[in-house]
Amino acid sequence: MQLQTNFDIPFHPCPIDHSSSVMTIGSCFSTVIGQKLKERKFKVLDNPFGTLFNPLSLLQLIDIALGEPNFPEALFLEHDARHLHYSCHSSISGNTKDELKSFLEAQCRVTKEMLSTASLLVITFGTANVYEHRSSGMIVSNCHKQPAKEFKKKTLSVDEIKKAFSRTHHRLKEMNPDLNIVLTVSPVRHTKDGIPENQLSKSILRVACDELVNVHENLCYFPSYEIMMDELRDYRFYKDDLIHPSTQAEVYIWEKFSHSYLSPAARKQAENIMDIKKALAHRPFNPSSAAHQKFLQNLLRKMEQMPAEFDFTKEIKQVNDQLLSF
């Protein structure tokens, strides 16, 4: 009996390995992919400006990072004794405006450096619904809990998204011709906009992605939204808020991603690394037993035998400290 509607995802012609550098940017699904890669000791820059939901804001931040790090003065604000910028997530803040500016400039330098050498850029579009800051006329990434009257809501068109992406894509390819880019639509449901509105938004994003993939080289689409909607077609695959994919769903989508974008050798090494991490998280019934000491010595040997490119310094110290405590 078949209980799922499954579909195949092509293997990427330029898969990554542990020598590759990866940047993820966009909605919280980008962070899920970024963190999964980090756990497996890939070189990753994950959402340097915090979680970003709409395409225009994230593309604008890439443009700023690639050029002069000039953030619009009109979009700085102070809220709850913290300085913020409407272009970034609320996790990006400073005690003073100058402190925030310095941090943003540093993030731009890190972002530009990563994009100049990266093998893969993963971009996740979350919503086509955006908010325009009335006094400046600019699209914001986050309203930072400011009064609704200060913003005007609108829905981006496919052409607006395509125009913004094509401009940014051109700059990226000029700087790093070997960069491969993955577009995906976030599986997170933006139900606060309304269910019909969320479906319209996701549809606009999906059409934009399809049209962009058809005209740009080194660009492909990963169907994270479709996996959630069709292969994981049940509320048991959502968290309690019925909006975000559950941990089980995240793992399922990650496995699909890893089989498409990681080389077979990289997948094998990633499995070995996760085996070590699971062993490190093991909590013994009797920590002082001879059996557990032998377990730790075997784990230590396994980490020491891993290729030098994987830094297990902290983990090795953690196990040595446990052995010395007996």
N, C-alpha and C positions, 0 to 999 in steps of 0.2 A: 504494500500500500504506500503510495506517495503522498506525503503530508506537506510538501513544500513545492513551490514553483521556483526551480533553480535555473540559472542561466550562466553561461561561460563568460569569463573576462579574459581578453587576450593577454598574453605575456608581453611585457614591454620590450621593445627591441634593444634598449639600452638600460638594462637593470643596474641597480646600484649594489655596491659592496661596501665593506668597512673602510675602504680608502676614499669613498665618496663623501662629499659634504651636502647636507640637505637643509633647506629652509622651509618652514611651514608658516603660513600666514592666513588669517581669516577668522571664521567662527570657531567655537570651542571644539569642533570636530578636528580642526587643524592641530589643536593642542593634544587631542587624543593620539593622533598619528605621531606627532612630534615626541610625546612622552614615551610611546611604545618603542620608537627608534632609539631614544636616549637610554632607556632601560637595557637595550641590547647593544649599547656602547657604540652606536653610530655617532658621527659628528653632526650635530643638529643645532640650528638656531630656530627657536620656537616662538612665534608671535612676539617679536621684540617690542611692539607697541600695545600689547594686550589684545584681548579678544576683539575682533572687528567683524561686524555683521554684513554691512553693505559693500558692494563691489567698488563704488566710487571712492569711499573713504580709504579702503586698503590700497587701491591703486594710486591714490594721491600720496599716501605715505611712502610707497615705494619710489615714486617720482621725487619726492622731497629728499629721500635718502640717497638717491643716485645723483642729485644735483647739490645745490647749496641747502644746508639744513635750516631753511627759513620757514618757521611755523607762523601762520597768520596771527598777528597781534590781537585781532578782534575776537579770536577764539580762546584766548586765555581767560580763566576765571578763578575766583576764590570761593570755596564752598566748605563749610565745616572745618575752617582753619587749615585747609589744604589747597594748594594751587594745582589746577587741572587744565587740560586743553581739550576742547571739543573734538579734536581729530583723533583722540586716543581713548582707550578704555580707562575707567576710573581707578584701575590698579596702578596706573602711571600717574604719579603725583609728586609734589615736592613741598617742603616747609615754606619755601619762598618761590617767587616767580623765577628768579635767577637760578635757583637750584633745579627747578623743573626744566628750564631751558638747557642747562648744562647736561642734564640726564638725557634729554631728547637728542641733543647733538651727539652724545656718546652712542646712543642707540642707532642713530643714523650712520655713524662711522662703522659700527659693528655690522650693520645690515649691508652697507655697500661693500665692505670687505668680503662678507659671506657670498653675496650675489656675484661678485667678480670671479669667484672660483668654484661656486657650487655646481654639482652635477644635476641636482633636482630641486625644483621649487614647487611646493604643493600649495595651491590656492583654493580655499573653501569659501564659496559664496553662501551667505546665510539667508539674506532677504533682499528683495528688490524694493521694499518699502523704506523710505529715507525721511529724515527730518531736516528741513531747511531753517537755519538760524535767521529769524526775521530781520534783525538789525544789521547783519552783515551780508545776508543773501547767500551764505555758504552752507553746503551740506555738512552735517555733523556726523561723527561716528557714534557718539554717545551724548545723551542729553544731561547726564550727571544730576538727575533729579531736580532740574530747574523747572519753573512753571511752564505748563503746556502752552500758554499764550505766547511764549517767546519763540515758538517753532511752528512751522507749517509742514504738514505731512504730505508726501507725494509718492507715487510709484514710478520707479525708473522704467524707461522703455528698453526694449532689446537694443535699439540703435545707440542709446546713450551708453549702455554697458559696453557694447562692441567698440565704440569710438574711444572710450577711456582705456580699455584694455589694449587696443591696437597701438595707441600712443606709448603706453608703458612697455609693451612687448618689444617695440622697435628699439627703445633705449636699452632694454635688457640684452637683446641680441647683439647690439653694437658693442656692449661691454663684455659680454660672455657668449660668444657664438655657440659654444657647446652645451649651454644650459638647456635642460629638458624641463618642461612645465606640465604639471598635472592640474587640471581644473576638476573640481567636484562641487556638488550642491549638498549642503549640510543636511543630514537626516533629522536634525533638531526641528521640531514643529514650533512655529511662531504663532501660537494660538491666541495670544493677546490681540493680534490684529484681526482675529476672526478666522474661522475655519475656511470659508470660501476665499477670503483675502489671502490666507496663507497658501492655498492651492494656486491661486493666480500668481502670487509672488514666486513660488517655486517653479511654476511653468515658464515664467519670463526668464528666470535664471537658467533653466535647462535649455531653452531655445537659444539663448545667448551663447551658452557653452558650445552647443552643437555647431552653430554658425561660425564661431571662432575657430574651433578645431578644424573645420573644413577649409579655412583660408590661411592658417598659419602653420609653419613647420615646427617640429620639435614640441608640439602641443598635443596633449591627449586628454581624454575624459575618464575619470574613475567613478563608477556608478554607486557611490555610497548611499545616496538618497533612494535609488531604486532597490538596492539590497534591503534597506529597512522597510520599504513599502511593500515589497513583494515576497522576498525570501523570509523576512521576519515579520510576517503580517499578523501580529498578535500583540495585545497590550501587555502580555507577560514579558515582552522584550523592551519595555519602557521602565524608567524609574518611577517612583511614586507620584511625581508631578505629571506623568503621562505626556511629557514633552520631550525629555532627553532619553536617548537610548540607554538601556541598562548596561551594567558592566559586561554581562554575557553577550549582549548585542555588540558592544564595542570590540570585544575579543573576536567575535565572528567576522565583523567587517575588517578588522585588522588582519586576520588570517587571509582574507580575500586580497587585501592590499599587498601583503607580503609575498603572496604567490605570484602576483603580477609584476611587482617592482623590485623585488630582491633577487639577486642571482641565487642559484641553488647552493653555491658554497656559502654565501652570506646567510641564507636561511639556516643552514646547518650550524654555522658558528653562533647564530642568534639563539638557536635551540640549546647549544652547549652553555651559553652565557645564562640563559634563563634557568637551566638546571642548577647552576651554581647559586643563583639568586634564591631559588626555592629552598636549596639546602641551607643557605645562610639564614633564612627565615624560620627554619625548623626550631621548635621549642621542645626540648627533651623532657621526659618524665623525671629523669634523674641526671642532672647536668654533670655530676661528679663520677658517674659510672665509667667503668673501663670501656664499655661499648660506645658511649658518647665521645670519649677521648679519641678512640680509634676512628669514629665518624669524622671528627674535626681534623685529624691528621690526614685522612684520605681527601677531605675537602681542600685542605691546604695544598696538598700535592697536586690536586687537579688544577687549582688556580695558578700555581707556579709553572705548570706545564702549558698554560695557555699562551698563544703567540704574544710577543712583546708589544704589539700594537694595541693590545687591550690592557688598560691600566687597572689593575686589581690591588693597588697599593693599600687603599683604605680597607678593603675586604680582608686582605691578608693580615693586616694589623689587628683587625677585629677578631679573627680566629686565633692569632698568636696570643692576644690578651686573654682570651678565654682559656687557652691551654696553660698559660702561666699562672692563672688564678687557682688551678687545682693543686 
